[in-house]
Amino acid sequence: MSVQRILCIGELMVGLRKLEKGFLTEGSEFKLIVEGLPAKVALELASMGFKVDLAGAVGDDALGKSLITFLKNNGVNIDNIVVKRGLRTTVVVLINDILKIYFRKPYATTADTEFSLNDISLSRLSNINLLYTSAYALMEKPLGHTVFYIVKHLWKNNVKIVLHINFHTYEDKFLSLRELRGILKYSSNIILSYRELDRLLKTSKVKTAAQTIFRKFPAVENVAITAQGRMYVHIRGVGEKVFNIREADESKFAALFIKNIIT
């Protein structure tokens, strides 16, 4: 498959990562990082030399401007990122590299969840060949509606859809397989963590999980399941391939998977 452009769409957030180990205390120091799988995967793909567009929303604040500048300077096309006037950029706080606090719906209305169809022009997406999004992007509206509509629109134009199911990152948020059924009808490639298997598919077995997805969703061609530094890729009608990665980072897993299905 010859890919000209990849579109990553969904949550777009700023992370504050606590530098020292231990609990949050007065005087704790933080590092500003990019958060949200679509944004992180876009950066990974751009570093591999792919042409990548990122679609989403940031707030009308210094964090949003810094995020856009960082993405642009690292090779990501920002034409489909909008600045939401009067809203703040979504912020998450990570302690010991685990997300502990986030300022987003239902606690606060922040920019990334308000990304709507009015914020994106379908004509700009005419030469997109692959779309990547996260299931977490579907959690809040209007962002979830926008992602679903774009997925359906591009699927009709033979664009490959990669859906990354990543609810374990945000422990209090979860959609069932039944609730994901709509977008899974249009997804040709699924990525999910081993930690999602039991509550999503009622199994802890990688092969059984992949077979269940293939049986329930005919459009799915590949299922990639990440576990303990490995990615198990099940290909419909072919079998399994195993990839080893030193860093068990989900954005790196996703970028590697995309690289392997398009080159």
N, C-alpha and C positions, 0 to 999 in steps of 0.2 A: 504493500500500500504506500503510495507516494503522498506524504503529508506536506502541505504548504504552511498551514497554520493550525495551531491548537488553541482552543478557547477554554480557559478555566473560569468558572462562574460560581459565586456563592458567598460565603461569609468572608469578611475582610476586616481584620482586627489588629490591634496593637497589643503586644504582650509586655508585661513588666516581669522579668525573671529575677528573682532574688539571688544575689551572687553568692552569699554565704549559706551554708547548710543550717538547718534548725528552724525554729519558729520565727514568725514575724514579730519584730520588736522595734522600738523606737530607734531610729538611726540606721535601720537596715538599708543596704544599697541595692539598686536594681539596674539591670541592663534592658534597654529598649529593643524588642525583637518583633518580627512579623509573626502574626498568628492567624489561624484559619487555614485549613488544608488547601483550598483552592489557591490562595496567595502563596503558600509555601511550596506547593507543587509547581506553580508557575515559575518561581525562582529557580527551582531545581532543573526544570526543563530548559529554561533560558541558559543556564550554566552549561548545559549539554549541547547548546548550539541550535535549539529549535526556535522557530518563530512562535511566540506565545502572546496571546491577548488575555488580559484579566478583566472580568466584568464584575462590578460590585459598587459599593458606596462607602465613602468615608465622611466624617463630619467636617464642619466648617471651623476647624481649629488647628492648632500647631501640630498635633499628632497626625491628623489627616494629611496635612501638607508634607510632613516628614515622610510618611508612608508612601505617598505618591512619588516623591523625589527618589526615595530608596529603590522602589520598584523600577522606575524609569532608568536609573543609573546602572541597574543590574540586568538590563536587557529585556524587560517586560513591557509590552505595548500597553499603555495606560489610557488609550482613547475611549475605552468603554467603562472607565471608572468615573463616577460622578461625585461631586461634592454636595452634600445635603445641607442647605442653608438652615441655620437654627438648630441643628442637631450635632451631637458629639460623636466622635469616633469611638467605636466599641473598644473597651479595654478589658483585658484579662490579666490576672495576677498568678504567677507560677511560683510555688515554693517547693524547693527540692525537686524541680523540674516536673511537678505535678500541678495541674490547674486547680487552684483552690477557690478563687474569687473571680466572678466576672460581672460586669456591669452591662446588662442587656435585658431584653424582655424576659420575664414579666416585671423585672425590678426597675428597668428604665428603658425608654424608647431611644435607641441609638441608631446611627446612620445605616449600618450594614443591613439591618432587618427591614429597612424602608426602601430598598432597591425595587423599583417597579418597572412595568413594561414601558412606561413613559420615559424611562431613563436610558433606554437602549434602542438603537436603530437596527432593524433586521437587515437592512441593506448593507450594513457594515460586516455582516456575518456571511456574506455570499460565498466566500472562498475558504470557510472553515472546514477542515476535514475530520477533526476529532474534538469532542467536547468532554471535559472532565468536570465533575461536580461531586459534592459530598452530600450524604443523606442528611447531615446536620443542617444544611442550608434549607431543607424543606420544613424545618420545625416552626419557623415564624413567618407570618404574612405581613406585607406582600412579597417578601423575598422568595418564599417557597412557591407561590403561584408563578412568579416570574421565571424561576429556574425550570419549573415543570413545563411552562409554555415554550421556552426556548429549546428545551430538550425535545419536545414533541415536534416543533417546527423543523429543527435540524435533522431529526431522525427521518422525517418525510423527504429530506433532501439527501438521504443516504450517508449522513454523517455518523461516524462511530461514536457511541456514547459510553463513557466510563463512569460508573457510579461507585463511589467510595463510601462504604457503610462504617461509620466511625463514632458511634454513640458512646462508647466506653470512655472517650475523652471527657465527656460532660455527663457525669454519673446521674444527674437528675433529669436527663432528657433522653427519651427513647420513643421510637416508632416501631410498631410490630410489622411482621412480614405482610400482613393483610393491609396495613396502612401504606406500605411501600409498593404495593402491587401495581399502582398506576404507573409509577416511573419505571418499575422493573420491566414492564411490557416493552419499553423502548430502549432498554439498556443492553448493549451487546457485550459489555465487559463489567464484571463485578469485582471489587476489592473489599475484603473485610478481614478484620482481626480475628484470631482464634478466640479472643475474649467475647466476641459477639455470637459465637456459634450456639451456645446453649440456650440463651434467651430468645434468639431469633429463629433458630432452626431445630431446637430441642435435641441437639446432639453435640457430642464433643469430638466426633470423628471427622477429620478433614474430608476424606473421600465421600462419606455419607452426605456431608453438607453440600459438596459440589454436585453430587448426583441429584439431590433434592431440588437445588436451584435449576439445574438443567431440565428436570422433569416438569417443574411448575412454570418455567418461563422460557418458551421456545426461542425467543430472540437472543438469549445469552449464548455467547460463543466461548468465552473464557471466564473462569472463576479463579481469582488469586486470593489465597488465604495466608496471612502472615502469622508466624509463630516462632518465637525464640531465635530471632536473627535469620530466619529462613522464610522464603516465599514459595508456597506450593501453588503452581499454576496448573489448573485442570482445563484441558482443551476438549471441547465437545467432539466426540467421535475419535479422539486421538489418544489421550492419556494424560499423564502428569509430568511436569518438569519442575525441578527444584533449584532455586537460586539462593545462594548464601550472601548475606550482607553483614558487614562488621557492625554497623550502627543500626540498631533496630528503630529507626525513625520512619514514621509512616509516610512522610512526604518523599523520602528517598525510595522507599518501597514502591510508591505509586509512580514516581518518575521512571524507575527502572522497568516497571511493568509496561508502562506506555511506550518506552523506548523499544522494548522487545516485541510489541505487537505491531509497531509501525515501521520497523526497519528490517 
